Amino acid sequence: MSQTTLTKKHTYTIDPAHSSVRFWVKHLMISKVHGELSEISGSVIADPSDYSTAELDITIQTESLSTRQEQRDAHLKGADFLDVEHFPTITFKSKRVVPTREGEADIIGDLTLRGVTREVTLKAEISPEAVSPFGGYKVGASATMVINREDFGITWNMLLETGGITVGKEIHLMIDVELDRPE
């Protein structure tokens, strides 16, 4: 008689009211400009007792970008950077999850930005599943990663008199999500 493994996989959806993607990039090689992409959606299929088998599918609306400066936001949404008219979304689809220690994991997957797909690694902290006071269950996750924007075809820049560049190549991303599942 063969033994079957019972899994407790559940589908969680991202709670957009309690989730965001924040970023920063160097400006003039001396300071950081911070921004946010506020419209994030998607799902996670996971066993809350074993996140190593989790499957993530996340979509971010590029139009939701804000750095709290209208002129800069218009430039970042334009053809030099995100080109939101032609690329309205950024997506991430996981390939595998590698637990690194209790409550932490590397999530390896495909990030598609401006029509270019590259494998990236998210460094994630994942909370245990908790009963929600509003019904159902919740899981929280925070993840970080650094990408080179030029790997995704975002190459606009200006040289400075001092030999530096106007906009740094590295984008530092911080993703915070609250995941919901019904009873």
Disulfide bonds with the S-S distance in Angstrom:
none
